[in-house]
Amino acid sequence: MSAARLIAFADRYVAIYPAAMKILSTDREGLTAYLRFPTEHHHRIRHSNFIERTFGETRRRAKVIGRFPGETSCISIAPWPT
């Protein structure tokens, strides 16, 4: 996406999604860093986000348990230090 198209996109949606459009306008290089690598590596690079993996692991563990008896048991399955 060219810089002009990105600016037009951000201008169109800034009223609805101000935080997301701020990220688009300030960190364009970081958001497209994976494009500098060969195409066959894109699927591995794009999906290596630590936060997404953390939420996915928590959802997977919660499915097995089903219902938590209390807050402590819910926090204990989180893969990050408390």
C-alpha positions in Angstrom: 0.0 0.0 0.0 1.5 3.3 -1.0 1.9 6.1 1.5 -0.9 8.2 -0.2 -3.3 5.3 0.0 -2.4 4.7 3.6 -3.0 8.3 4.5 -6.4 8.3 2.6 -7.4 5.1 4.5 -6.4 6.6 7.9 -8.3 9.8 7.1 -11.4 7.8 6.3 -11.5 5.7 9.5 -9.8 8.1 12.0 -13.2 9.1 13.5 -14.3 5.5 14.0 -10.9 3.9 15.0 -8.7 6.7 16.3 -6.2 4.5 18.2 -5.7 2.1 15.2 -5.3 4.9 12.8 -2.7 6.5 15.0 -0.7 3.3 14.9 -1.0 3.1 11.2 0.3 6.6 10.7 3.1 6.4 13.3 4.5 2.9 12.9 4.1 2.0 9.2 7.6 0.6 9.0 7.1 -1.7 11.9 3.8 -3.0 10.7 5.2 -4.0 7.3 8.6 -5.3 8.4 7.7 -8.9 7.5 7.3 -7.8 3.8 11.1 -7.4 3.6 11.5 -11.1 3.9 10.9 -13.7 1.1 7.2 -14.5 0.5 7.6 -18.1 1.6 8.4 -16.9 5.1 5.5 -14.4 5.5 3.1 -16.9 7.2 5.6 -17.7 9.9 6.7 -14.2 10.6 3.2 -12.6 10.7 1.8 -15.1 13.1 4.7 -15.1 15.7 3.0 -12.4 17.8 3.7 -13.2 21.4 0.5 -11.6 22.7 -1.7 -13.5 20.2 0.0 -16.8 21.2 -0.6 -16.0 24.9 -4.3 -15.4 24.4 -4.6 -18.5 22.3 -2.9 -20.7 25.0 -5.1 -19.2 27.7 -8.3 -20.0 25.6 -7.0 -23.5 24.9 -6.4 -24.2 28.6 -9.8 -22.6 29.6 -11.7 -24.9 27.2 -10.4 -28.0 29.0 -11.3 -26.7 32.5 -14.7 -25.3 31.5 -15.6 -23.4 34.6 -13.3 -21.9 37.2 -14.2 -22.1 40.9 -12.6 -18.8 41.7 -10.3 -16.0 40.6 -7.1 -17.7 41.7 -7.7 -20.8 39.6 -8.4 -18.5 36.6 -5.2 -16.5 37.0 -3.2 -19.7 37.6 -3.6 -20.9 34.0 -2.2 -17.6 32.5 1.2 -18.4 31.0 2.7 -15.1 32.2 4.2 -14.5 35.7 1.8 -12.9 38.2 
